[in-house]
Amino acid sequence: MHLTTRSVALASMVAALAAVPQVHAQSVNYNIAAGLSLANGDFGDRNDAGYALIVGLGFTQRASPFSARAEGIYTEYNSKFRDSDNSHAGGITANAVYDFKSSPNAPITLYGIGGVGVYSVKEESVFGNDSETGVGWNLGGGFRFPLTGFSAYVEVRYHSVSSANASFTPIVFGLRF
C-alpha cells in the first residue's frame, strides 16, 4: 500500500475518534458481534456467503446522539469454484454512530453507522493467492435494546474496498458492555 494511502487512512481514523470530545461525561464501551456475511458484486460472484466476527471499542457522550466506534472485523467465505479455496476480508475501521431515539425511555434504539478503515482482502484460487490491502468505507444501521447490565444489537453494514474490488455485507448479532 502506498504511503499516501496509509497516511489518509490513519488521518481519517484519528479524526473520527477525535470527534468525540474528551470530557468527564464520556463513557467507554466494548462490543463483540458475530453473524452471516454476504459477499457482494464481483467478490460475490466468486464467493459464497460466509461468517463475520467483530470486536470494538466505543466512546459515547451522555445526552448526545453521536458516538464513535473503533472496530476490527474478520470475514471468511468459501469459493464457489473449489471447495478447498476460501477468501478472507477484514480490517480496522473508525466509525461515527448516530442514535435515532424516539424518546429517552424507548426500549429500542435505532441507529445509523458509517466510517472508513484499512482493509485487507485475500482470495485463494487455482492460480495462487491474491492479496490486496487498501482504504475502504462502510455504511449501515441497526437497533440496540437494553438488557441487565449490557445491551444487545442487530446490525447490517455494507463494506467496500475499491482497491481490492471487493464488497461484503455482514449481518450480525452483538453485545455491548
Secondary structure, DSSP 8 states (H G I E B T S, - for coil): --HHHHHHHHHHHHHHHHTS---TTEEEEEEEEEEEEEEEHHHHHHEEEEEEEEEEEEEEETT-SEEEEEEEEEEEEEESS-TT-EEEEEEEEEEEEEEE-SSTT-S-EEEEEEEEEEEEEEEEETTEEEEEEEEEEEEEEEEEEEETTEEEEEEEEEEEEGGGTEEEEEEEEEEE-
